[in-house]
């Protein structure tokens, strides 16, 4: 699988795409902590890679699944600021803000993220 490929070929041109696919598989299996680790590794090692927008989106969703609403909102806000994203990400970010506003974010902070 992807985990073996990542271990066997650490210098491959396909490493970061493989890490994304590994994270995606982990996410779909409900293994959110390993998925977060895979996605964060891609962002740390190759922040300008072509898969970065997908990684940011899935990282936001995985963090939300773990109850890290603030972390999810932060990465999805970065995605919204830096990329031309689609409505699904905007809807997810709004959903996260609705859940987290009382706990983590003031209205002013929310407006900073979405403006």
C-alpha positions, 0 to 999 in steps of 0.5 A: 500500500501507500505506507510501504511505498512511502517507506521504500521510496523516501526520495521519490518524486511521488512521495508527497502525493503518496503521503496525501493518498495514504492520509486519504486512505487513513481518513476514509478508514476513520483513522484520523490521527494518522491521517493528520500526521500524513497530511501535516508531513506533506505540508511541512515537507512540500508546502508548494506541492500540487496536492497542497490544497487537497491536503489542507482541505482533508487536514481540516476535515480530519482535525474536525473529526478529532474535535480540534475545531480551532485547528480545523478552522485555522487550516480551512481559513488558510485554504480559503485565503491562499487558494481559489476554493469551492463552496464545499470548503466554505460550507465546512468552514462555516459549519466549524465556526458555528460549532466553535464560536462559543468555545474558541472564537469571537465574532471578530476572529471569525470575521478575520478568517472569512474576510 
